[in-house]
Amino acid sequence: MSEAAFATQRNELLARCTFATGPLRLAVSGGPDSTAMALLAVATGQPCTLVHVDHGLRADSAADRALIVTLANRLGAAVEFHSVAVGEGSNVEARARVARHRVLGGAATGHTADDRAESVLINLIRGAGATGLSTLRPGTQHPILDLRRSETHALCAAAGVAVLDDPMNHDPRFVRTRLRLEVLPLLDAVAQRAVAPLLVRTANLLADDDALLDDLTTASIPDPTDARAVAAAPLPLARRALRRWLTVDGYAPSADELERVLEVARGAVVACELSGGRRVARRNQRLSIEPS
């Protein structure tokens, strides 16, 4: 591909991106999505720093640094490396995500429309409501969220840059992998069309509903520790206020936990236990979080 043709392809994709203004910190794993994000970010003309996190989950993960350095040198970007200890065991995806986010801070991530479609399905089978189903919202945190994975892969190929193929992306132990490789292709076949854009459209519609409910919740229950206000509010708003209050590191309380806390707010019980070694108690019509 000629340089002019590549520039045209890149600029067409860039027009659909939502990069922030000013120096950019980019979470770059070395895979095609985050690499494409770096290619597009540099084209904005703003200073860029590639931030790479080694989770220590692969024996050869340290070798990824060389690829990131090569990419940074080619793009004229700064580079920043972090290592986190996750370790094998249960719920490794979630634990790796939490550890990664703690060191990445506000760095932009290379999530695509396909990632968002997968997240809708993941949260759907977990029984999520509007907030969970509208996850990964557009904005400067997710600047390439409007792009399809096929487009990011094509951009990297056109640029002639090396990318990583993480074997964890093919591991059937992970729910996201099976949804990506088995469920979504089956849904495409059943619907006789690409389902991912439809799931993204649903997420966008629910995001609008979710924002309105957030506004209503704030107006109705400005202080979620006010037991009387929580008990008197419409049930969807009461649940939402408590969920926001009790969410830690992106992990919201379960539906059963919310119902137990509502019983505390109503005065049916004086306290209840939550996961993570916490309990919610009511004293003088105020709710508080205490160690259990």
N, C-alpha and C positions, 0 to 999 in steps of 0.2 A: 504494500500500500504506500502511495506517495505521501510525503509530509503534508501536502495540501488536503488530501483525502482524509488523512488521520485527524487533522485539525478540524475539518468539517464535522466528522463523526463526534469528536470530543466536544465541540461547541454545541452541537445539537443536544447532547446529554447534559451539558453544563447548564443549559437554559432551564432544565427541569430540576435543578438542585437548589438547596436552600442553605448555602454556606453562610456563616457569620461574617461580619465585617471586622477586619483587623487580623492580628496574628492567629493562626489556626493550629490547634493541637488535635492530632488525628490518631485514633487508636488503630494501629496497623498490625495485623497478625501475619501478613505475608500471603494470605489467600487472595483470590481474584477480586472479591468485593471490596475489601479494604484497600487493596492496591489500586483498583480503579478509582476509589474515592481520593487517594493521594494524587493520582494523575489529574483528576478534575480540579482538586483544590489548588494545586500549583498553577493551573491555568487561570485562576482568579487574579494572579499577580500578588497575592498576599503571602507574607512569611509563613512557612509551615514547619511544624515539628512532628515527626513520626514517633508515636509512643507505642512501644512493644512490651507486652507482658508475657513472661515465660511462666506457665503454670506448673512446670516440672512433671507433667503427666506422660511425656514421651521421652524415651531414653536419648533420642537424637534432637530434642527440642532446642538445645543450646546452639545447634548449627543454623537455626533460623535467623540468628543475629546477622550472619554474614549476608544473607539475602536482603535483610532490611537495610543494612549499611550500603549495599550496592544500589538499592532503590533510592535511598536518601541522597547518595552522591550523584546519581543520575538526575535527580529532580532539583538538586541544590537546596535540600531541606535539612534541617537539624534532626537529630535522632536522640531518643531517650529510652533507656531500657529499665525494666523492673522485673523482679522475680518474686513469685508468691508460692507458698507451700499449700497445696491442696490435698494431695495424696489420694490413693485409690480408696474405694469404699462406696457406701450408698449415697445417692443424690449428688453425684460428683459434678454434674452439669450446673446445678444450682449453687453449689459451694464454690465452684470456679468462677461463676458469674459474680457472686458477691465479692470474692477476693479481688477480681479484676476491677470491678467498679470502684473499690476503695482506693486503688492506686491511680486509676485513670482520671478520677475527678470529673471535670466537665469536658473531657476530650470527645470529639465527634466520633461516632461509630459508623461502620460501613453496612448497616442493615439496609436491605432492599425490600421491594414490594413483596417478593417471595417470602422473605423472613416474616414479614407482617402477616401474610396469609397463613403461614404455619403457626404463628403465635395465636391467631384467632382460633384455629382448630385446637391447639393445645389447651387454651383457656376454656374453650367450649366443653371439652371432655372433662375438665376439672370443675365444671359447674359455675363458671364465672358469670358476673353480670355485665352491665354496660361498660364499667371501668376496665375490666379485664379484657373484654372483647374489642375494645378500641385502643388496645395497647400499641406501643411504638408509634407515637404520633409524629406527624411531620414537623419540621423545625430545624434549627441549627444543630441540635444534638444528633439528628439523623438526617444529614443533608442529602443523601442519595436514596431516600426511602421511596421516591417515585419511580426509580429505575428497576427494571427486571434483572434477574440474575443473568439471563442470557446476554443482556446488554453490557454488563460489567465484564463478563468473560470475554466478549467480543472486543471490548476496548483494550483489555490487557493483551490479547492476541495481536491486535493491530499495532499496539505500541512495541511489541516484541520484548515485553518484560517477563522475567521468570516469576512464577507464583508457586505457593505451596499447596499441596493437596493433603489436608489434615486427615489421617485415617479415621479419626473420631467422627468425621462427617459421613462415614460409611458403616459405622458400628450400629448394628440393629438393637443393641441394648438400650439405646437412647430413643425416647418417644419422638423427638423432633426428626431424627433420621428416618424412622419408619413412616412418619407422616410425609416426609419429603419424597422418599423413594417408592413408597407403596400406596399410601392413601390418596395423595393429590393426583398422581397419574390415573388412579381408578376413578376419582371424581371427574377428572377431565373427560375420561372415556364415557362415563354415564351421562354427563351433561352435554357431551359432544361439543365442548368449547373449553377454553382455559378458565378454570375456576378461580385462580389466584386473584385476578382483577375484581371479580365479584365479591370475594371475601374482603378485599381492601375497601371496596365501596361500602360494604356493610359496616366495616370498622369506622369509616369516616362519618357515616350517618349516626352511629352510636356515640361517637366522640362529641358531636353536637348536642345530643341528648344528655350526655354525661356532664358537659359543661353547664347546661341549664340546671341540672339537678344539684350540681355543686353550688351554684349561686343561690338556689332556693334553700339548700342546707345551711349555708352561711347566714342567710337572713333569718332562718327559723331557729337555728341553734348556734349562736355565735360562740358559745362556750360549751364544748362537749362534756365538761365535768359537772355541768349543772344538771343534776339528776331529774329535777322537775321538768326542765325544758326538753330533755331527751324523752322522758315518759309521755309528755303531752304532744310531741310532734308526730306527724304522719309517719307510719312505720318505715317506708323507704328512706325518708330523710334521717330518721333516728339511726337506722343501720349505717347509713353513709357517714354520718358524723362520727359514730363510734369507730367505724373502719378506718377513717383518716387518722383519728386520734391514736389508735392502737397499732397502726402499721409501723414496722421496724425494718430498716434495711430493705425496703421494697416488699416485705412479706406481710400480707394482711392477715388478720384473724380469720378463722374458718367461720362458716355459717353457724355451726353449733356454738362456737365461742361467742359470737355476736348475740345469739339468743340468750345465752347465760348472762351476759353483761346487761342486756335489756331487762332481765328479771331483777338484777341488782338495782338498776335505775328506777324500776317500778316499785321497789320496796318489798318484793316477794321474798328475797333473800338478802343478807347483808354483804355477801362477798361471793366471788367465784374464782376458780382457778383457770389460768390460761397456759398455753404452751410457752416454753422458754423460761420457765421458772418465775412466772409473774401471776399476780392475782389482782382483781379489781374489787375494791371495797367502797361502801357508801357510808359516809358520816356527815351528819348535819346537812343532808341533801346535796353533798358534793361527792363526786366519784374521784377515786385516786388509784394509781397503779403502784402496787407494792411488791416486793420480793415474796415469793411463796415459801 
